[in-house]
């Protein structure tokens, strides 16, 4: 999947580019595109992102949660946030998978 498309979507949602979660979410979407969404989030996805960015899986999880929290706290664009991740079922796993599925659908 095109990283520019992922980043454009995150920008449209209102995720600040200056936070680590921005890049971690983009990395997660690319990993889903390579390996599928059946991978375990805490045992495979976060460690893969952490290794790529020279950090820990817990910091990756926290940064992603923070990024999603920012856009859901109405600092982001509510219409775009609703379209891609919604305001219910706000855990990282669901949000990442929903974002990936919608981006994948738009790609075709």
DAZILIN-V483765 format. One record per residue. N is the residue number from 1. OMEGA is omega in radians with two decimals (* if undefined). Layout:
N;OMEGA  N;OMEGA
//
This chain:
1;-3.10  2;-3.11  3;3.13  4;3.12  5;3.12  6;-3.12  7;3.09  8;3.13  9;3.11  10;3.09  11;3.13  12;3.11  13;-3.13  14;3.09  15;3.14  16;-3.12  17;-3.07  18;3.14  19;-3.08  20;-3.13  21;3.12  22;-3.14  23;-3.13  24;3.10  25;3.11  26;3.09  27;-3.12  28;-3.13  29;3.11  30;3.09  31;3.06  32;-3.11  33;3.14  34;-2.98  35;-3.07  36;-3.07  37;-3.14  38;-3.13  39;3.14  40;-3.05  41;-3.03  42;-3.08  43;-3.10  44;-3.04  45;-3.12  46;3.10  47;3.13  48;3.11  49;-3.14  50;-3.13  51;-3.14  52;-3.05  53;3.09  54;3.11  55;-3.13  56;3.09  57;-3.13  58;3.08  59;3.08  60;-3.14  61;-3.10  62;-3.13  63;3.10  64;3.11  65;3.13  66;-3.14  67;3.11  68;3.12  69;3.14  70;-3.09  71;3.12  72;-3.14  73;3.07  74;2.96  75;3.10  76;3.11  77;-3.01  78;-3.13  79;-3.12  80;3.10  81;3.13  82;-3.12  83;-2.99  84;-3.10  85;3.11  86;-3.11  87;3.07  88;-3.11  89;-2.92  90;3.12  91;-3.08  92;-3.07  93;-3.13  94;-3.11  95;3.14  96;-3.12  97;3.12  98;3.10  99;3.13  100;-3.09  101;-3.12  102;3.09  103;3.14  104;3.13  105;-3.14  106;-3.11  107;-3.07  108;*
//
